[in-house]
Amino acid sequence: MNPEPTEPKVERSFDLERLVFFSDAVFAIAITLMAIELRPPTGLEPNTSAQLLRELLADWSHFFAFGLSFWIIAVYWVAHHRLFRYIIRCDEGLIWRNMVLLFFVALVPFTTLMMGEDGDLAAAVVIYASSITLLGLSGAWLWHHASKGHRLTLPDLEPVLIRRILYRSLATPIAGVIVILLAPFLGSVATLGFLLAFVFQRLLYHAYSIPGPP
C-alpha cells in the first residue's frame, strides 16, 4: 500500500493562502455558534442536583444535535485541509466553489438548532440531512474542479489519489440520502445513518480497487 504523499513543499499564491485562512475562520465560527446555543437549565431550586441532571437529560436532543454537527464540521474541516494540501493555485472557479461549500458550513448552526428544537419532526431531519448532503457535494465539486487535468493541483499528483479523495468526499452525501429516506420513519434517529459514511468509504475503495487510507 503506497502511502499518501506528504504535504508538498511549494510556495502557494497569496490569494490561495487568503482563501484557506478565510475558510478556517468560517469553520471555527460555525462551531462556536453551535456551542452558543447550548444553555444550562435555569429556574432550579437550590441544592437540586437530581433536578439539574433530569433537566439536562430532558434536553438530550440539543446535545445530540450539537455533538453530531460538531463531528460533521470537524470531518469536513479535515477534508478541506486535505484538499488544500494538494491544491497549489487558485482561480475564480475555485474561489466560488469554495464559497458554496462555506455557505453550507455556515448553515449548519441553523439546521442544528432546528434539529435540537424539532428533531421529532421528519421535515427538520430532512432539512438537516439535505444541508449536510449538499455540503459534501460542494466539497466534491470543488475537488473535481481543482483536480481535473491537474488544473490547480500538483502536476505529478497520481490519478489514484485524485479518485480516492473524490470517492471519500462522496461517502457522506450517499449516507445523507439514506438519512433523508429514513427520516419519515425514524425521526432524529435516522441521523445515525451518517455513520454509514465510513462503511461507504471502504466499499468504494474496494469496488474500484483503490487502497484504503494509510
C-alpha positions in Angstrom: 0.0 0.0 0.0 1.5 3.2 -1.1 1.2 6.0 1.5 -0.2 9.3 0.5 2.5 11.8 -0.4 3.4 14.3 2.3 2.4 17.9 2.1 4.3 19.4 -0.9 6.9 22.0 -0.1 5.8 24.6 -2.7 5.1 28.3 -2.4 1.4 28.9 -2.7 0.0 32.1 -4.0 -1.1 34.8 -1.7 -4.6 34.5 -3.0 -4.7 30.8 -2.1 -3.4 31.5 1.4 -6.1 34.1 1.9 -8.7 31.6 0.7 -7.6 29.0 3.2 -7.4 31.4 6.1 -10.9 32.7 5.4 -12.2 29.2 5.2 -10.7 28.2 8.5 -12.4 31.2 10.1 -15.8 30.2 8.8 -15.4 26.7 10.1 -14.3 28.0 13.5 -17.2 30.5 13.7 -19.8 27.8 12.7 -18.6 25.5 15.6 -18.7 28.5 18.0 -22.2 29.5 17.0 -23.4 25.9 17.7 -21.9 25.9 21.2 -23.5 29.3 22.0 -27.0 27.7 21.5 -26.3 25.2 24.4 -27.6 26.8 27.6 -27.8 25.3 31.1 -31.2 24.8 32.8 -32.5 27.8 34.6 -35.0 28.3 37.4 -33.8 25.4 39.5 -34.3 25.3 43.3 -31.0 25.4 45.4 -29.3 22.1 46.1 -31.3 20.2 43.4 -28.6 18.2 41.7 -31.0 15.5 40.7 -33.3 18.0 39.1 -30.4 19.5 37.2 -29.4 16.1 35.8 -33.1 15.4 34.9 -33.3 18.8 33.0 -30.0 18.0 31.2 -31.2 14.6 30.2 -34.6 16.0 29.1 -32.6 18.3 26.8 -30.7 15.5 25.2 -31.8 16.4 21.7 -29.9 19.6 21.7 -26.7 17.9 22.9 -27.1 15.1 20.4 -27.6 17.6 17.5 -24.6 19.6 18.7 -22.3 16.5 19.0 -23.3 15.2 15.6 -22.9 18.6 13.9 -19.5 19.2 15.7 -18.3 15.9 14.4 -19.5 16.6 10.9 -17.9 20.0 10.7 -14.7 18.6 12.1 -14.7 15.9 9.5 -15.2 18.5 6.7 -12.6 20.8 8.1 -10.1 17.9 8.0 -11.3 17.1 4.5 -10.9 20.7 3.4 -7.4 20.8 4.9 -6.6 17.6 3.0 -7.8 19.0 -0.3 -5.6 22.1 0.0 -2.5 20.0 0.7 -2.6 19.2 -3.0 -4.1 22.4 -4.4 -1.3 24.9 -5.2 -3.0 27.5 -7.3 -6.5 29.1 -7.3 -8.7 30.6 -9.9 -12.1 32.3 -9.8 -13.9 28.9 -10.3 -12.2 27.5 -7.2 -13.0 30.6 -5.1 -16.7 30.5 -5.9 -16.9 26.7 -5.4 -15.3 27.2 -2.0 -17.8 29.9 -1.2 -20.6 27.5 -1.9 -19.0 25.0 0.4 -18.7 27.7 3.1 -22.3 28.6 2.6 -23.4 25.2 3.7 -20.9 25.2 6.6 -22.3 28.5 7.8 -25.8 26.9 7.5 -25.0 24.1 9.9 -25.6 26.0 13.2 -29.2 26.9 12.0 -30.1 23.4 10.9 -28.5 22.1 14.1 -30.7 24.3 16.2 -33.7 23.1 14.2 -32.8 19.5 14.9 -32.4 20.3 18.6 -35.8 22.0 18.8 -37.9 19.9 16.4 -35.8 16.7 15.8 -39.0 14.6 16.2 -40.4 16.2 13.0 -39.3 14.4 9.8 -39.1 17.8 8.0 -36.5 19.1 10.4 -34.4 15.9 9.9 -34.8 16.1 6.1 -33.7 19.8 6.1 -30.7 19.0 8.3 -29.6 16.0 6.2 -30.1 17.9 3.0 -27.8 20.6 4.1 -25.1 18.1 5.1 -25.5 16.3 1.8 -25.1 19.5 -0.2 -22.1 20.4 1.9 -20.5 17.1 0.9 -21.4 17.5 -2.7 -19.9 21.0 -2.8 -16.7 19.6 -1.5 -16.6 17.0 -4.3 -17.5 19.7 -6.8 -14.5 21.8 -5.6 -12.1 18.9 -5.8 -13.3 17.9 -9.2 -12.7 21.4 -10.5 -9.2 21.7 -9.0 -8.0 18.2 -9.9 -9.4 17.8 -13.4 -6.5 17.7 -15.7 -4.3 18.8 -12.8 -5.8 22.3 -13.3 -4.9 23.6 -9.9 -3.0 20.7 -8.3 0.5 19.4 -8.3 1.2 18.2 -11.9 2.6 14.8 -10.7 -0.4 14.0 -8.4 -1.3 10.4 -9.0 -4.7 9.7 -10.6 -5.4 7.0 -8.0 -5.1 9.6 -5.2 -7.3 12.0 -7.1 -10.0 9.4 -7.3 -9.5 8.3 -3.7 -10.2 11.9 -2.5 -13.2 12.2 -4.7 -14.8 9.0 -3.6 -14.1 9.8 0.0 -15.9 13.2 -0.4 -19.0 11.4 -1.8 -19.4 9.0 1.1 -21.2 11.4 3.4 -23.6 12.6 0.7 -24.6 9.0 0.0 -25.2 8.5 3.7 -27.2 11.7 3.7 -29.6 10.5 1.1 -30.2 7.4 3.2 -30.9 9.6 6.2 -33.4 11.6 4.2 -35.2 8.5 3.1 -35.4 7.1 6.7 -36.4 10.4 8.3 -40.2 9.9 7.8 -40.0 6.6 9.7 -37.2 7.1 12.3 -37.2 10.8 13.0 -33.9 12.1 14.5 -32.7 8.5 15.0 -32.2 8.5 11.2 -29.3 10.9 11.5 -27.2 8.0 12.9 -27.2 6.9 9.3 -24.3 9.4 8.7 -22.1 6.8 10.4 -22.5 4.8 7.2 -20.2 7.2 5.5 -17.3 5.2 7.0 -18.7 2.0 5.5 -19.3 3.6 2.1 -15.7 4.8 2.0 -14.4 1.3 2.4 -16.8 -0.2 -0.1 -15.9 2.5 -2.7 -12.2 1.8 -2.2 -12.8 -2.0 -2.6 -15.1 -1.6 -5.7 -12.5 0.5 -7.5 -9.5 -1.5 -6.3 -8.2 1.6 -4.5 -6.2 1.0 -1.4 -7.7 2.4 1.8 -6.2 5.4 3.6 -2.9 4.6 5.4 
